[in-house]
Amino acid sequence: MCVACSERKTDTIKIGFNIPLTGDIPKIGEESKFAAEMLKEDINGQGGLAVGGKKYMLEFVYEDNESKAESAVTAALKLIEKDKVIAIVGPNSSKQAVPAGQVCNDNLTPMISPWSTNPDATKDRPWVFRAAFLDPFQGPVAVDFAMEQFNAKTAAVLYALANDYSKGLAEIFKDDFEKKNGAGSVVAFESYGDKDQDFSAQLTKILDAKPDFIFLPNNYNEVALAVKQAHDLGWKGPFMGSDAWGNSELMPLCGDNCIGLYFSTHYAAAGATGATKEFIDRYQAKYGYQPADVAALTWDATRLVLQALQSSGNVTGRLKKVREDLRSAMAGITEFEGITGKMKFDEQGDPIKCAVVVRIDEAGQFVFTKSVCP
């Protein structure tokens, strides 16, 4: 690709991926990369992406953000300035997507996060989009389900203080739960630090408060630790989780401790139909395990970029203009049929779409329980 030229005469479309291939949540990065590679193979196998009457081969550049906010910023700058990508898919976790989104917006480069649900990732950033629902929607979904399923009148929350996603969702949940059940109905609101692995002090306070259930808006690796430690301390009550639970590593890490638990997420792999089932079956056959929501969301997010490129019709002019045209085309997508569901976009670049609540069954499968739509 003629990345240094003012006029980009090329038969290749270069897209960056800002994903966690190492660090705390490497499985998230792996699933994003695998889904992207599967899509790229499909399109390149057909001779490329048709734009303006010509076909262009896709080139994907994967940059490891190490599951860190500062590394996500560095990765974004490298993809924008050195690799000269047209657009960036990722970061996934809000902890990385919020700061990286600022970088992309400042540098006038389209970014779409597959998995980030914190509103700040896209707020007042016309160059930043997402494929996931937002936490102001997800929080009340968890509240309503817990009140209905567990007849809960009181709740406790354990969250990660340094994670924008976990902290933001915890606060949204608390506000909504107390609005519906009265002030003080969240009887314990405990946090932990970035590298903490022992939550027994916080969980002891939670158990002493005797909540009807515990809400854990945390990444799957931390959920496995928290649930086991709570059980070891004698907790026999229910948990409710959020979309960051939805990973193929959850059950290998959590085992029997997580059977029977519920969490809100973007799609249910077990029992999927149509294009969603086709994606899941192909992914499982190719990579040996069932894809979690982040893989399906990466597929949708990348397809949104490709659809917008086809609409813009410009991939070979000046890079600044190519990015501008792509951003306008992405903002112009009003509705999209994804494998994680149908979505419409608001003025912030956020999709309005349904959430799914799943139950972890005895085989460790994430089984559809109910759908909740805006």
For each residue, the residues with C-beta under 8 A, 3 or more apart:
1: 8 10 12 14 59 84
2: 5 8 9 10
3: 8 14 83 84 319
4: 84
5: 2 8 9
6: 318
7: 316 317 318
8: 1 2 3 5 315 316 317 318 319 322
9: 2 5 316
10: 1 2 56 315 316
11: 48 56 57
12: 1 56 57 58 59
13: 49 51 56 57 58 59 86 309 315
14: 1 3 59 60 61 83 84 85 86
15: 58 59 60 61 85 86 87 88 89 302 305
16: 60 61 62 63 79 80 83 85 87 88 89
17: 32 33 36 60 61 62 63 88 89 90
18: 63 65 72 75 76 79 88 89 90 91 96 100 111
19: 28 29 32 33 62 63 64 65 90 91 92
20: 23 24 25 26 28 29 64 65 66 67 91 92 93 96
21: 26 29 30 33 62 64 66
22: 26 29 64 66 67
23: 20 26 65 66 67 68 71
24: 20 67 219 221
25: 20 28 29 67 93 219 220 221 247
26: 20 21 22 23 29 30 67
27: 30 31 220 247 248 249 292
28: 19 20 25 31 32 67 92 93 115 247 294
29: 19 20 21 22 25 26 32 33 64 65 67 92
30: 21 26 27 33 34
31: 27 28 34 35 247 248 291 292 294 295 298
32: 17 19 28 29 35 36 89 90 92 114 294 295 298
33: 17 19 21 29 30 36 37 62
34: 30 31 37 38 283 286 287 291 295
35: 31 32 38 39 283 291 295 296 298 299 302
36: 17 32 33 39 40 60 62 89 298 299 302
37: 33 34 40 41 60
38: 34 35 41 42 282 283 286 299
39: 35 36 42 43 299 302 303
40: 36 37 43 44 58 60
41: 37 38 44 45
42: 38 39 45 46
43: 39 40 46 48 49 58 306
44: 40 41 47 48 57 58
45: 41 42
46: 42 43
47: 44 55
48: 11 43 44 55 56 57 58
49: 13 43 55 56 57 58 306 309 310
50: 53 54 55 310
51: 13 54 55 56 309 310 312 313 314 315
52: 313 314 315
53: 50
54: 50 51
55: 47 48 49 50 51
56: 10 11 12 13 48 49 51 315
57: 11 12 13 44 48 49
58: 12 13 15 40 43 44 48 49 306
59: 1 12 13 14 15
60: 14 15 16 17 36 37 40
61: 14 15 16 17 79 83 85
62: 16 17 19 21 33 36
63: 16 17 18 19 75 78 79 83
64: 19 20 21 22 29 71 75
65: 18 19 20 23 29 68 71 72 74 75 90 91 96 100
66: 20 21 22 23 71
67: 20 22 23 24 25 26 28 29 71 93 95 96
68: 23 65 71 72 96
69: 72 73 95 96 98 99
70: 73 74 99
71: 23 64 65 66 67 68 74 75 96
72: 18 65 68 69 75 76 91 96 97 99 100
73: 69 70 76 77 99 100 103
74: 65 70 71 77 78
75: 18 63 64 65 71 72 78 79 91 100
76: 18 72 73 79 80 88 100 103 104 107 109 111
77: 73 74 80 81 103 107
78: 63 74 75 81 82 83
79: 16 18 61 63 75 76 82 83 85 88
80: 16 76 77 83 84 85 88 103 104 107 109
81: 77 78 84 107
82: 78 79
83: 3 14 16 61 63 78 79 80
84: 1 3 4 14 80 81 319
85: 14 15 16 61 79 80 88 109
86: 13 14 15 110 309 315 319 322 323 326
87: 15 16 109 110 111 112 305 323 326
88: 15 16 17 18 76 79 80 85 100 104 109 110 111 112
89: 15 16 17 18 32 36 111 112 113 114 298 301 302 305
90: 17 18 19 32 65 96 97 100 111 113 114 298
91: 18 19 20 65 72 75 96 97 100 113 116
92: 19 20 28 29 32 96 97 113 114 115 116 294 298
93: 20 25 28 67 96 97 115 116 163 165 219 244
94: 97 98 113 116 117 118 120 121 163 164 165 168
95: 67 69 98 162 163 164 165
96: 18 20 65 67 68 69 71 72 90 91 92 93 99 100
97: 72 90 91 92 93 94 100 101 113 115 116 118 121 130
98: 69 94 95 101 102 116 118 120 121 164
99: 69 70 72 73 96 102 103
100: 18 65 72 73 75 76 88 90 91 96 97 103 104 111
101: 97 98 104 105 111 113 120 121 122 125 128
102: 98 99 105 106 125
103: 73 76 77 80 99 100 106 107
104: 76 80 88 100 101 107 109 110 111 125 127 128
105: 101 102 108 111 125 126 127 128
106: 102 103
107: 76 77 80 81 103 104
108: 105 127 320 323 324 327
109: 76 80 85 87 88 104 127 323
110: 86 87 88 104 127 128 129 305 308 323 326 327 330
111: 18 76 87 88 89 90 100 101 104 105 127 128 129
112: 87 88 89 128 129 130 131 301 304 305 330
113: 89 90 91 92 94 97 101 116 121 122 128 129 130 131 132 301
114: 32 89 90 92 130 131 132 294 297 298 300 301
115: 28 92 93 97 131 132 243 293 294 297 298
116: 91 92 93 94 97 98 113 121 130 132 165
117: 94 130 132 133 134 135 138 165 169 243
118: 94 97 98 121 134 135 164 165 168 169
119: 122 123 134 135 136 168 348 350
120: 94 98 101 123 164 168
121: 94 97 98 101 113 116 118 125 128 130
122: 101 113 119 125 128 129 130 348 349 350
123: 119 120 348
124: 348
125: 101 102 104 105 121 122 128 349
126: 105 327 331 349
127: 104 105 108 109 110 111 327
128: 101 104 105 110 111 112 113 121 122 125 349
129: 110 111 112 113 122 304 330 331 345 349 350
130: 97 112 113 114 116 117 121 122 301 349 350 351
131: 112 113 114 115 297 300 301 304 338 340 343 351
132: 113 114 115 116 117 243 266 297 351
133: 117 137 138 266 350 351 352 353 354 355
134: 117 118 119 137 138 350
135: 117 118 119 138 139 165 168 169 172
136: 119 139 140 172
137: 133 134 140 141 355 374
138: 117 133 134 135 141 142 169 172 242 243 264 355
139: 135 136 142 143 169 172 173 175 176
140: 136 137 143 144 172 176
141: 137 138 144 145 264 355 357 372
142: 138 139 145 146 173 215 217 240 241 242 264
143: 139 140 146 147 173 176 177 180
144: 140 141 147 148 180 372
145: 141 142 148 149 240 262 264 357 370 372
146: 142 143 149 150 152 155 212 213 215 238 240
147: 143 144 150 151 152 153 180 181
148: 144 145 151
149: 145 146 238 262
150: 146 147 212 213 238 240
151: 147 148 212
152: 146 147 155 181 211 212 213
153: 147 181 185 212
154: 181 185 186 187 209 210 211 212
155: 146 152 173 177 181 185 186 187 211 212 213 214 215
156: 186 187 188 189 190 206 209 211 213 214 215
157: 170 173 174 186 188 189 190 214 215 216 217
158: 190 191 192 199 202 203 206 214 215 216 218 226
159: 163 166 167 169 170 190 191 192 216 217 218
160: 163 166 167 191 192 194 218 219 222
161: 166 167 191 192 193 194
162: 95 167 193 194
163: 93 94 95 159 160 166 167 218 219
164: 94 95 98 118 120 167 168
165: 93 94 95 116 117 118 135 168 169 217 244
166: 159 160 161 163 169 170 217 218 219 244
167: 159 160 161 162 163 164 170 171 191
168: 94 118 119 120 135 164 165 171 172
169: 117 118 135 138 139 159 165 166 172 173 217 242
170: 157 159 166 167 173 174 189 191 215 217
171: 167 168 174 175
172: 135 136 138 139 140 168 169 175 176
173: 139 142 143 155 157 169 170 176 177 186 215 217
174: 157 170 171 177 178 186 189
175: 139 171 172 178 179
176: 139 140 143 172 173 179 180
177: 143 155 173 174 180 181 185 186
178: 174 175 181 182 183 184 185 186
179: 175 176
180: 143 144 147 176 177
181: 147 152 153 154 155 177 178 185
182: 178 185
183: 178
184: 178 187
185: 153 154 155 177 178 181 182
186: 154 155 156 157 173 174 177 178 189
187: 154 155 156 184 209 210 211
188: 156 157 205 206 208 209 211
189: 156 157 170 174 186
190: 156 157 158 159 202 203 205 206
191: 158 159 160 161 167 170 202
192: 158 159 160 161 196 199 202
193: 161 162 196
194: 160 161 162
195:
196: 192 193 199
197: 225
198: 201 229
199: 158 192 196 202 203 225 226 229
200: 203 204 229 233
201: 198 204 205
202: 158 190 191 192 199 205 206
203: 158 190 199 200 206 207 226 229 230 233 235
204: 200 201 207 208 233
205: 188 190 201 202 208 209
206: 156 158 188 190 202 203 209 211 214 230
207: 203 204 210 230 233 234 235
208: 188 204 205
209: 154 156 187 188 205 206
210: 154 187 207
211: 152 154 155 156 187 188 206 214 237
212: 146 150 151 152 153 154 155 237 238
213: 146 150 152 155 156 237 238 239 240
214: 155 156 157 158 206 211 230 235 237 238 239 240
215: 142 146 155 156 157 158 170 173 239 240 241
216: 157 158 159 223 226 227 239 240 241 242 245
217: 142 157 159 165 166 169 170 173 241 242 244
218: 158 159 160 163 166 222 223 226 241 242 244 245
219: 24 25 93 160 163 166 222 223 244
220: 25 27 223 224 244 245 246 247 249 250 253 254
221: 24 25 224 225 249 253
222: 160 218 219 225 226
223: 216 218 219 220 226 227 241 244 245 250 254 258
224: 220 221 227 228 250 253 254 257 258
225: 197 199 221 222 228 229
226: 158 199 203 216 218 222 223 229 230
227: 216 223 224 230 231 239 254 257 258 261
228: 224 225 231 232 254 257
229: 198 199 200 203 225 226 232 233
230: 203 206 207 214 226 227 233 235 239
231: 227 228 234 235 236 257
232: 228 229
233: 200 203 204 207 229 230
234: 207 231
235: 203 207 214 230 231
236: 231
237: 211 212 213 214
238: 146 149 150 212 213 214 261 262
239: 213 214 215 216 227 230 261 262
240: 142 145 146 150 213 214 215 216 261 262 263 264
241: 142 215 216 217 218 223 244 245 261 262 263 264
242: 138 142 169 216 217 218 245 263 264 265
243: 115 117 132 138 246 263 264 265 266 293
244: 93 165 166 217 218 219 220 223 241 247
245: 216 218 220 223 241 242 250 263 265
246: 220 243 250 263 265 266 292 293 294 358 366
247: 25 27 28 31 220 244 250 292 294
248: 27 31 251 252 289 290 291 292
249: 27 220 221 252 253
250: 220 223 224 245 246 247 253 254 258 360
251: 248 254 255 258 360 364
252: 248 249 255
253: 220 221 224 249 250
254: 220 223 224 227 228 250 251 257 258
255: 251 252 258
256: 259
257: 224 227 228 231 254
258: 223 224 227 250 251 254 255 261 360 364
259: 256 360 361 362 364
260: 359 360 361 362
261: 227 238 239 240 241 258 359 360
262: 145 149 238 239 240 241 357 358 359 360 369
263: 240 241 242 243 245 246 357 358 360
264: 138 141 142 145 240 241 242 243 355 356 357 372
265: 242 243 245 246 268 293 355 356 357 358 366
266: 132 133 243 246 293 296 297 340 341 355 356
267: 272 276 293 296 339 340 341 356
268: 265 271 272 356 358 366 367 368
269: 272 280 290 291 292 365 366
270: 358 361 365 366 367 368
271: 268 367 368
272: 267 268 269 276 277 280
273: 276 277
274: 277 278
275: 278 279 339
276: 267 272 273 279 280 296 339 340
277: 272 273 274 280 281
278: 274 275 281 282
279: 275 276 282 283 291 296 299 339
280: 269 272 276 277 283 284 290 291 296
281: 277 278 284 285
282: 38 278 279 285 286
283: 34 35 38 279 280 286 287 290 291 295
284: 280 281 287 288 289 290 291
285: 281 282
286: 34 38 282 283
287: 34 283 284 291
288: 284
289: 248 284
290: 248 269 280 283 284
291: 31 34 35 248 269 279 280 283 284 287 295 296
292: 27 31 246 247 248 269 295 296
293: 115 243 246 265 266 267 296 297 340
294: 28 31 32 92 114 115 246 247 297 298
295: 31 32 34 35 283 291 292 298 299
296: 35 266 267 276 279 280 291 292 293 299 300 338 339 340
297: 114 115 131 132 266 293 294 300 301 340
298: 31 32 35 36 89 90 92 114 115 294 295 301 302
299: 35 36 38 39 279 295 296 302 303 338 339
300: 114 131 296 297 303 304 336 338 339 340 343
301: 89 112 113 114 130 131 297 298 304 305
302: 15 35 36 39 89 298 299 305 306
303: 39 299 300 306 307 336 338
304: 112 129 131 300 301 307 308 330 333 336 338
305: 15 87 89 110 112 301 302 308 309 326 330
306: 43 49 58 302 303 309 310
307: 303 304 310 311 333 336
308: 110 304 305 311 312 326 329 330 332 333
309: 13 49 51 86 305 306 312 315 326 329
310: 49 50 51 306 307 313
311: 307 308 329 332 333
312: 51 308 309 315 322 325 326 328 329
313: 51 52 310 325
314: 51 52 317 321 322 325 326
315: 8 10 13 51 52 56 86 309 312 322
316: 7 8 9 10 322
317: 7 8 314 321 322
318: 6 7 8 321 322
319: 3 8 84 86 322 323
320: 108 323 324
321: 314 317 318 324 325
322: 8 86 312 314 315 316 317 318 319 325 326
323: 86 87 108 109 110 319 320 326 327
324: 108 320 321 327 328
325: 312 313 314 321 322 328 329
326: 86 87 110 305 308 309 312 314 322 323 329 330
327: 108 110 126 127 323 324 330 331
328: 312 324 325 331 332
329: 308 309 311 312 325 326 332 333
330: 110 112 129 304 305 308 326 327 333 349
331: 126 129 327 328 345 349
332: 308 311 328 329
333: 304 307 308 311 329 330 336 345
334: 344 345
335: 342 343 344 345
336: 300 303 304 307 333 342 343 344 345 351
337: 342
338: 131 296 299 300 303 304 341 342 343
339: 267 275 276 279 296 299 300
340: 131 266 267 276 293 296 297 300 343 353
341: 266 267 338 353 354
342: 335 336 337 338 353
343: 131 300 335 336 338 340 351 352 353
344: 334 335 336 351 352 353
345: 129 331 333 334 335 336 349 350 351 352
346: 349 350 351 352
347:
348: 119 122 123 124
349: 122 125 126 128 129 130 330 331 345 346
350: 119 122 129 130 133 134 345 346
351: 130 131 132 133 336 343 344 345 346
352: 133 343 344 345 346 374
353: 133 340 341 342 343 344 373 374
354: 133 341 371 372 373 374
355: 133 137 138 141 264 265 266 371 372 373
356: 264 265 266 267 268 368 369 370 371 372
357: 141 145 262 263 264 265 369 370 371 372
358: 246 262 263 265 268 270 366 367 368 369
359: 260 261 262 366 367 369
360: 250 251 258 259 260 261 262 263 364 365 366 367
361: 259 260 270 364 365 367
362: 259 260
363:
364: 251 258 259 360 361
365: 269 270 360 361
366: 246 265 268 269 270 358 359 360
367: 268 270 271 358 359 360 361
368: 268 270 271 356 358 371
369: 262 356 357 358 359
370: 145 356 357
371: 354 355 356 357 368
372: 141 144 145 264 354 355 356 357
373: 353 354 355
374: 137 352 353 354
